[in-house]
Amino acid sequence: MTTVIPVGQRARNAQLVRGLYDVLYREHRLDEAGRLFHGAYTEHDPLVAPGVLGPVRHWKAMTGDLPGLSAGIDHLVADNDRVMLFATWTGRTRAGEDFRMHTAELYRIEDGKVAEHWNVVDRSVLARHGVRGPEGDGTQPSAPGPVGPHTATEQANAELVLGAYREVFSEHRLDLADRYYHQDYRHHNMRTDQVPDGLEAFKAFFADNLAAFPDLVTTVDHIVAADDRVMVFVTWTGSLTGAWSGGGPSGLPLRMRTCDQFRIEGGKVAEHWEVVDYLALQQAGLPTP
């Protein structure tokens, strides 16, 4: 049986979200927000007020703190009624400092409008510039996925990524990493090149992390899959009770949220991009880039 993929729906949803960024976050045409958001819009960012006007009010507050703030889309994956993306936000503070922050955003589309929104924010950038960030760990409710029809390849790609989080990261089976990653896999962090390319460097980096957090567990909160791409929101939890290359244990808990994009080639991860909430690492006692 052939799986029918609603290519037109995915393309329309991607276009809707790109239009949202043009209208609100580049051209600041806030009076047009009503045509972009669903009447029953649900917001999961703890800083944003509920309802259709919540994002507009939040944007006005952000541009008050950061004059000239603008956002551009770096990567976007449209999967049925979901669109997940990386965004870069740039501007200047009132003190004249350059501002640059990376976020990941997830939108659910309904009836041709944005109906629901989740995100991952690098809160350490907000804290560094004295801009109000979410209290606590920014926890947001998860959503089921992948949702809707997918090709057999997309389903296999999603299962590959879920298996890597389960076995390599939660069960700490670095010896199984070559099941999931190419030997010459490439790593891209939106903020730093701290993690080098290649499977052996990947295993060395995470061996240090697993030594620091012996109880580390990952939970995939959201997943989308389209063509050769898989994107996920992930929550990492544990306690810094072990020794690592930079120092000893702090005993502090970790609850960190990330968004990760994978390019799958030949049934393994060939390339990876990520957005990380580095404030969570700082709060656990680890240095950040």
N, C-alpha and C positions, 0 to 999 in steps of 0.2 A: 504493500500500500504506500502510495506517495504522500508525503507530508506537504501540505500547501502552506507556504510561508507568506503572510500578508505584507509583501514588499512595499506596496503602496502605503499601507498604514505606518510602517516603520519610517519611511521617507517623510511622510506628512508630519509625524510626531517630531522627528529631528528638525524639520523646518520650523515647526512651531516654537521649539525651545531656542533655536538659534535666533528666531525673531524676538523672543522674550529678551535675550541678552542685548540685541540691537536696540530695542525700544526703551527698556528700563535702564540697562547698565552701561550702555555706551552713549546713547543719545538723550537719556534722562527725560523721556516723554512720559512722565508719570500719569498724566491724565488718560492715557490709553491702556492702563493696566486692566481695566474692567473687561476688555474684550479678550484678554489672554487667560484669565483665571476663571475656573468653574465656580458657580454659585455656592457649591458645597465644598469649597477648597479647604483642605486640611494641612496645617503646617506643623512640622515636628522639630524645627529649630527652636530651642528654648528661649532664644532672644527675640523671636518674632511673634508679634501678637496674632491671635487667631483671626480667621476670616480673610476675605479678598483684600481688604485694605492693610492687612498686617505686613506683607512684603514692602508695600509702598512706604508705610510709616518707618519701617526698619531702614530702608534705603535712604530716606531723608535724614534719619539719625546718623547713619554711617557717613554720609557726605558732609554732615555738619562737623564730625570729628576729622574727616579726611577729605578736604576740598579737592575736587577734580577726580574723585575716585571713579575708576572704570574697570570693567571686567571683560576678559576675552576667553574664548573656549579653546583649550589645547587639544583635548581628545574627546570624542563623543561616540557612544555606542547606543543605538536605538534597537530595542528588543520588544516587539509587540506594543503593549501599552506603557512600557517603561523606557526612559531615556536617562542614561548615566553619563556623567562627563567630569573632566578636570577643568577647572577655571583658574586663571591667574588674575588677581586684583591688584591694580597699581594706582598710586596717587601720591599725595604729600600730606604730611601731618600739619597741624596749625603751627608747629614749631619749625616747619620748613624741611623736615626729614623726608627722605624717600620712603615710600611704603610699598611693600610687595608681599603678597600672601597667596598661598595656594590652597584651594579647597576642592572637594569632590561633591557633586550634587546629583541627586536622584529625583526624577520627576515621574509621576504617574499621570497619564493623559486619559481623559474621559470626555467623549463628545466634542473632540477637537479643542479642548482647553486643558490647562494645567489644573489637576484636581488634588494632587498631594505632593509633598516635598520633604525629603530627608537630606542631610548633608554631613560631611566630615570636614572640620575646620582645623587648620594648624593654629591653635589658640595661643601658642607661644609668641607668634608675631603680634597678635592683638595685645598680649600682656606687655611685650617689650615696648610698645608705643603708647601704653597707658589707655588703650581703647577697651571699653567694657566687653568682656567675653562671657560665655555661659558659665554658670556656677556648676560645681561638681564635675562630673566627667562627660557631660554633654550627652548622656545616654538618650537614645531615641528608640521607639518601638521598631522591631523588625517586621519585614513583610515577606510573604512566601515567594518562592521563585526557584527556578525559572518558570515564568507564567506563559501559557499559550503555546501554540505550535512551534516546533523547532525541527530542523533537519536532524538526521541521525548523527551527522558530524558535530553539529552544535550541541546536541545532547551529550555526546562523548566528550567534547571539550569541557562542558560544565562538570561532568563527573570526574574528569581528570583533575580539575582545579580543586573540587571538593575533597577528593582523595588526598591531594597534597596537604591541604590544611589538616585533615584528620590524621594522616599517618606521619608526615614529616614534622609538623609543627606541634600538634597536640599530643601525639604518641612519642615524639622525639626520636623518630626513626630516620636519622640523617643517612643511614646506610641504604635507605630506599629512595633517596633523592633522585638517583639516575633513572628511576621509573617515570619520573614526572618532568625532569628538566634535561635539555640538551647539554652536552658537555661544554659547548661554547656559548651558552645562553647569555644574553645581554641584559644588564640591569640599568634602569634609569630612575633615579630619585628626583622629584621635582625641585628639591632644595640642595642636594649634595651628591657628590660622586663617591661617598664614603664606602659603599659596597662595590667592589670591583666586579668585572665581568667573569664569567666562567663558573662551571659547577664546583670546582675545588675551592675557589674563593668563597662561593656561596656557602658551602658546608663549613668552612672555617669560621666565617662570620656568625653563622647561626649556632655553631658549637659554643662559641663564646656567650651568646645570648642565652642558650639553654643552660649553661653552667651558672649564669647569673640568676636565672629564673627557673629553678628545678621543677616548679609546679606550673609552668607556662601552659595555657590552654587557649585555643583559638575558637571563635564562634563566627561562622559566616552568617551575617544578618540579612544580606541582600545579594542576589546574583542575577546578572543578565548575560546573555550569550547571543552573539550574532556573527555569522560568517566565521572568521578565524579568531575572533576576540571574545574574551570573557572578562567581565568586571565584577568586583565584589566589594561590599562593605564588610569589614571584619572587626571584631572586638577581641583584644588580646588581654588576658588576665593572668596574674601571678604575683609573686612576692620576691623582692630582691634579697634572697637569703643565701645566695652562693657567691663564690669568688669569680671575678671576670678579669680580663686583661688590663683594665684600667683601675682596678681597685677591689675592695671587699664588699661584703653585704651591708645594706642599709636597713634591712628588715621592713622596708616600706612596700606597700602594695602598688601594683601596676594595674590600671584599667585604661587601655589605649585603644583608640579607634583609628583605623586606616582604610584607605580605598586603594585597591590594586587592580591594574589592568594587565592582562596576559595576552600575548599573541601565540597561538598554538600552530605548530608546524610538524607534520608527521607524527601526530599523537603525543607530542611533548611540548613543554613551554620553551619557546625560542627567545622570547623577549618579555620584559616586565617593567611597568611604570608604577609609581606609588605616590600617594599623598599621605602624610603621617601627622598625627596630632602630637607634636613634640613636647607640648606642655605636660602631657601625661608621663613622658620619660623623665622630665625634669623633676616632677613631683615624686617620682619613685627613687630619685637619687642618682640618675645617670646623666652624664654630660650629653649635650646635643650639638649638632653642627650649626 
